[in-house]
Amino acid sequence: MRVATYNVRVDTDYDQDWQWRFRQDKVCSLIAFHDWDLVAIQEVRPNQVRDLTQLDAYSVLAQERDGDGTGEGLALLIKKAKYHISDHGAFWLSETPEQPSIHPDAAYRRVCVWAIVQERATAKASLVVDVHLDNESEVARYSGMKVVLQQLAQQIAAYPTIILGDFNAEPEERVHGLLAENFTNAKALADIPHYGPVGTFQNFQYSLPWSQLEKIDYIYTKGYEIKATGVLTDSFDNKYASDHFPLEARLVN
């Protein structure tokens, strides 16, 4: 199984001549070329979700965070030919996860999108979880992940699990300690050579050394053997398709 997490950068006029309509084909072609089985996407508005549905190889599950059909949100891309989606859902990372809402300390509403996917060839089932934790509050990030683990406790106990996303949390933050109780950080295994930089966020700074990239995107697993990980630094005419690089993991269960 080849999985990836990719924050594709929200569609915003702030980016001027490199906003989504100029980057859309670059993001889609990058995903199509790498041909991942499952992709967790962050920072997508509904128009961006519509563009991603043009990737015919994938089923797309999405949820925007504002609850009005216009906001930024998440998407899961699941390879149609390989997986059947047996269950899926979404909830908010707040004290009232069943409705559009915000954690008291968070800067924005945050959501989680999840799916139970069954491999067509083997009937093996897995839980896949896409998250984007708060960008300002460490308390909200930690609490948000606790909501994820609580809301999906039954599924996590029953299935091999992959939690992917933009955590907005450097490795020292306690959210990683929370996950380490039952999950493995795919790119932190000493005996698995990691390809590319460890950090993923470059903020469209094209001369930034790899050592200065922010380490905020992660893949955590339970019930998988991790074969390889990599951060992919693809560029297009000296520009990056997003302000994040995608993080890939190759897994066996």
Secondary structure per residue as TSV (DSSP state, phi and psi in degrees):
chain	resnum	aa	ss	phi	psi
A	1	M	-	360.0	127.4
A	2	R	E	-111.1	118.6
A	3	V	E	-123.8	158.1
A	4	A	E	-149.4	153.7
A	5	T	E	-119.7	137.5
A	6	Y	E	-148.8	110.3
A	7	N	E	-82.7	113.7
A	8	V	-	-94.6	5.0
A	9	R	-	72.2	121.4
A	10	V	-	-59.2	149.8
A	11	D	-	-72.1	114.8
A	12	T	-	-145.6	140.2
A	13	D	G	-64.1	-19.3
A	14	Y	G	-57.0	-30.3
A	15	D	G	-81.0	-3.9
A	16	Q	G	49.8	-115.3
A	17	D	G	-79.9	10.5
A	18	W	G	-131.7	26.8
A	19	Q	S	-74.9	179.6
A	20	W	H	-53.4	-41.3
A	21	R	H	-64.4	-21.4
A	22	F	H	-90.4	-22.1
A	23	R	H	-100.6	-15.6
A	24	Q	H	-51.7	-49.7
A	25	D	H	-67.3	-29.2
A	26	K	H	-69.3	-45.2
A	27	V	H	-62.2	-47.2
A	28	C	H	-65.9	-40.0
A	29	S	H	-69.5	-34.7
A	30	L	H	-62.5	-46.7
A	31	I	H	-63.7	-44.8
A	32	A	H	-62.4	-41.1
A	33	F	H	-66.3	-46.3
A	34	H	H	-73.6	-20.5
A	35	D	T	56.5	42.5
A	36	W	-	-64.1	153.8
A	37	D	S	-75.3	-38.5
A	38	L	E	-139.0	135.7
A	39	V	E	-132.3	125.3
A	40	A	E	-94.2	121.2
A	41	I	E	-111.4	138.1
A	42	Q	E	-122.2	158.7
A	43	E	E	65.7	52.2
A	44	V	E	-117.8	127.1
A	45	R	-	-82.9	165.2
A	46	P	H	-54.2	-36.7
A	47	N	H	-65.9	-32.8
A	48	Q	H	-71.8	-37.3
A	49	V	H	-60.4	-43.8
A	50	R	H	-59.6	-39.5
A	51	D	H	-66.7	-38.0
A	52	L	H	-67.9	-27.7
A	53	T	T	-67.7	-11.2
A	54	Q	T	-72.2	-11.6
A	55	L	-	-78.3	91.8
A	56	D	T	-62.1	-21.2
A	57	A	T	-72.1	-13.5
A	58	Y	E	-117.2	142.3
A	59	S	E	-82.9	145.1
A	60	V	E	-122.6	121.7
A	61	L	E	-109.2	130.1
A	62	A	E	-143.2	154.5
A	63	Q	E	-148.9	125.3
A	64	E	E	-89.6	154.0
A	65	R	S	-86.4	-20.2
A	66	D	S	-83.3	-17.8
A	67	G	S	80.7	7.1
A	68	D	S	-113.5	6.6
A	69	G	S	82.3	5.9
A	70	T	S	-123.3	-12.0
A	71	G	S	-82.7	175.6
A	72	E	-	-70.9	151.2
A	73	G	E	-165.0	-152.4
A	74	L	E	-124.8	159.8
A	75	A	E	-144.9	145.2
A	76	L	E	-111.6	126.5
A	77	L	E	-104.2	123.8
A	78	I	E	-127.4	124.2
A	79	K	E	-62.4	117.7
A	80	K	T	-61.3	-44.4
A	81	A	T	-68.7	-22.6
A	82	K	T	-101.0	-30.0
A	83	Y	E	-129.8	142.9
A	84	H	E	-101.4	133.7
A	85	I	E	-90.7	110.3
A	86	S	E	-91.7	-20.6
A	87	D	E	-163.8	154.3
A	88	H	E	-163.8	166.0
A	89	G	E	-175.5	-175.8
A	90	A	E	-153.2	153.9
A	91	F	E	-156.7	167.3
A	92	W	E	-96.9	147.5
A	93	L	S	-89.8	73.9
A	94	S	S	-149.7	-173.7
A	95	E	S	-78.3	-12.2
A	96	T	S	-129.4	72.9
A	97	P	T	-65.7	-16.2
A	98	E	T	-81.3	-5.9
A	99	Q	S	-138.8	155.8
A	100	P	S	-55.3	120.4
A	101	S	-	-165.6	169.3
A	102	I	-	-129.9	143.4
A	103	H	-	-67.4	142.1
A	104	P	T	-55.1	-29.6
A	105	D	T	-97.6	-4.3
A	106	A	-	-81.9	155.6
A	107	A	S	-81.4	-31.0
A	108	Y	S	-141.2	161.0
A	109	R	-	-63.4	144.0
A	110	R	-	-132.7	144.6
A	111	V	E	-125.6	166.6
A	112	C	E	-126.9	136.6
A	113	V	E	-118.6	133.7
A	114	W	E	-137.9	159.7
A	115	A	E	-151.9	145.6
A	116	I	E	-95.9	117.6
A	117	V	E	-114.3	137.0
A	118	Q	E	-115.3	123.4
A	119	E	E	-68.6	126.3
A	120	R	T	-64.0	-36.5
A	121	A	T	-75.2	-32.2
A	122	T	T	-119.6	-13.3
A	123	A	-	69.8	7.8
A	124	K	-	-67.9	136.5
A	125	A	E	-112.8	147.9
A	126	S	E	-140.7	154.0
A	127	L	E	-99.6	128.1
A	128	V	E	-118.8	130.1
A	129	V	E	-128.6	125.4
A	130	D	E	-109.7	125.8
A	131	V	E	-134.9	153.2
A	132	H	E	-137.8	103.2
A	133	L	-	-80.3	164.6
A	134	D	-	-62.1	146.1
A	135	N	S	-87.3	-12.8
A	136	E	S	-115.9	-37.3
A	137	S	-	-107.7	119.9
A	138	E	H	-64.8	-36.3
A	139	V	H	-62.1	-44.9
A	140	A	H	-65.9	-36.1
A	141	R	H	-64.2	-47.9
A	142	Y	H	-63.2	-46.9
A	143	S	H	-64.5	-37.7
A	144	G	H	-61.6	-42.6
A	145	M	H	-68.7	-33.5
A	146	K	H	-62.2	-38.2
A	147	V	H	-62.0	-43.9
A	148	V	H	-57.5	-48.9
A	149	L	H	-67.5	-33.5
A	150	Q	H	-74.1	-45.4
A	151	Q	H	-65.5	-31.8
A	152	L	T	-109.9	19.0
A	153	A	H	-57.2	-42.2
A	154	Q	H	-65.1	-43.6
A	155	Q	H	-69.5	-39.6
A	156	I	H	-62.1	-38.0
A	157	A	H	-68.1	-28.3
A	158	A	H	-93.5	-24.2
A	159	Y	S	-131.2	150.3
A	160	P	-	-54.8	141.0
A	161	T	E	-131.8	141.7
A	162	I	E	-125.7	122.5
A	163	I	E	-110.8	118.3
A	164	L	E	-125.0	152.2
A	165	G	E	155.3	-176.0
A	166	D	E	-93.8	106.7
A	167	F	-	-87.2	-13.8
A	168	N	-	51.5	31.6
A	169	A	-	-135.0	119.9
A	170	E	-	-65.8	162.0
A	171	P	T	-57.4	-22.7
A	172	E	T	-79.5	-13.0
A	173	E	S	-69.7	151.2
A	174	R	H	-70.6	-15.1
A	175	V	H	-59.4	-31.3
A	176	H	H	-71.5	-36.3
A	177	G	H	-64.3	-37.3
A	178	L	H	-61.2	-46.8
A	179	L	H	-70.2	-33.6
A	180	A	H	-63.7	-15.2
A	181	E	T	-63.1	-31.5
A	182	N	T	-136.3	-5.8
A	183	F	-	-126.0	162.5
A	184	T	E	-111.4	130.7
A	185	N	E	-76.0	110.4
A	186	A	G	-58.0	-40.2
A	187	K	G	-91.4	12.7
A	188	A	G	-111.3	12.2
A	189	L	-	-83.0	123.6
A	190	A	T	-65.7	-29.7
A	191	D	T	-92.7	3.5
A	192	I	S	-111.5	112.4
A	193	P	-	-62.1	127.5
A	194	H	E	-94.3	135.5
A	195	Y	E	-94.6	133.3
A	196	G	S	82.2	-169.0
A	197	P	-	-70.0	160.0
A	198	V	S	-81.9	-37.9
A	199	G	-	-75.6	162.0
A	200	T	-	-128.7	-22.8
A	201	F	B	-98.8	116.7
A	202	Q	-	-114.4	-7.4
A	203	N	T	55.4	35.1
A	204	F	T	58.0	29.7
A	205	Q	-	-98.0	106.4
A	206	Y	T	-81.4	-13.4
A	207	S	T	-109.4	12.4
A	208	L	-	-70.4	126.3
A	209	P	-	-62.8	148.2
A	210	W	G	-56.3	-34.4
A	211	S	G	-65.2	-18.0
A	212	Q	G	-100.6	1.2
A	213	L	S	-67.9	139.6
A	214	E	B	-73.5	136.6
A	215	K	-	-96.4	81.7
A	216	I	-	-125.4	-6.1
A	217	D	E	-106.7	138.3
A	218	Y	E	-143.9	156.5
A	219	I	E	-128.9	119.7
A	220	Y	E	-113.4	142.4
A	221	T	E	-133.7	155.4
A	222	K	E	-138.5	125.4
A	223	G	S	88.9	15.6
A	224	Y	-	-126.4	148.3
A	225	E	E	-91.3	128.0
A	226	I	E	-92.8	119.7
A	227	K	E	-94.7	-34.6
A	228	A	E	-165.5	153.6
A	229	T	E	-138.3	155.9
A	230	G	E	-162.5	147.0
A	231	V	E	-105.9	123.1
A	232	L	-	-100.6	122.7
A	233	T	-	-103.5	35.4
A	234	D	-	-52.4	141.5
A	235	S	-	-134.6	163.1
A	236	F	B	-132.3	104.1
A	237	D	T	54.0	46.4
A	238	N	T	68.9	21.1
A	239	K	B	-127.8	150.3
A	240	Y	-	-92.3	146.5
A	241	A	S	-69.2	-24.3
A	242	S	S	-146.5	169.9
A	243	D	S	-82.1	-1.8
A	244	H	B	-116.1	149.6
A	245	F	-	-90.3	146.8
A	246	P	-	-72.7	145.4
A	247	L	E	-108.6	127.6
A	248	E	E	-114.1	147.7
A	249	A	E	-136.3	144.2
A	250	R	E	-112.0	121.6
A	251	L	E	-127.0	152.0
A	252	V	E	-134.0	136.1
A	253	N	-	-130.9	360.0
